[in-house]
Amino acid sequence: RTQAKMTKIFLVMLAVFLCAGVAHCARKKKFCHHKESNRRIPYGKLVYLEKPCEAVYCKNGQLRITKCGENRTGIGCWNRYSGEFPQCCRWFWLC
């Protein structure tokens, strides 16, 4: 009888710990890490970067990245405008 009671207590405690673990893991993350710029992006925030030239949005620990349409790096005399995204997506010709 004592063993059955201990088993029930153990199972109840196990269920409580499992529920607490699931609830803890289901919480939203507060930051995303952008590897290229080595920056922490706050949850729900849209950040415009220059290097690399992209817009970064953090949602529930996942990064959503928008990059420029075309890349002319290394093509002749094309140079990128300075500034944050989307300004840095523009190119000018200078030799």
N, C-alpha and C positions, 0 to 999 in steps of 0.2 A: 504494500500500500504506500509506503514512504517513497519507494522507487518510482511508482506511477506519478505521485505528486511532484517529485523532483523533475521528472521528464516533462510534465505539463509546464512547470515553471520555466524550464530551459527552453521549450518550444515558444512560449510567450515572449521570453526575452529575445530569442533569436528573431522572431517576427518583428519586434519593436526595433531592433538594430537594423534589420534589412529595410524597413520602411524609412528609418532615419537616413540610411545611406542613399536610398533612391531619391528622397527629398533633397538631400545635399547635392547630389550630382545633377539634379534637374534645375538647379538655380542658374540664372543667366550669368554669364561671365561679364565682368565690368570693363575689361580691356581686351584689345587684340594687339598682337605684336607684328609690326611690319618689318620683315627681315632686311630688305634692301636699304631702308633708311634707319634701321635700328631704333624705331620709335614705338611707343605705346600709344595706341589710338583708343580714346574713351568710347565706351558703348554708345551707339546712337549718334556719333559725331562724324561729320564729313570733313575730311582734311585734304587740302590742296598742297601738293608737293612740287618742288622744282627738280630735285635730283633724288630719285627718278621722276620724270615729268608724268604725274598721274594723280588722279583723285582717289582717295581711299575712304571707304565707309565701313564702320565696324557694327555688325549686328549679331548679337548672341555669340560672341567669340569667333565669328567668321568674318573674314575680310572680303569686301567687294571692291574690286579695283577696276577703274576706268583709265585706259591708256590712250595716247594720241593715235590718230588714224594711220599716219605714215611716218616712216623713219628714214631720213636722208643722211644719217650719220655716215661719214666716210665717202660721200658722193661729191666729188669736186669741191666747189666753192660754197656749198650750202652750209649755212650756220643757223643754229637755233636761237630764237629770242630768249632773253633771260626772263626770270619771273616764275611764279607758281603756275600750276595747271589752271586754265587752259592756255594762258599766254605763252608758255614754253612749247606749245604744240605748233606754233607758227615758225616758219623758216624764212630766211632772207639770203640773197645772193651777194657774196663779197669775196673777191679774190685778192 
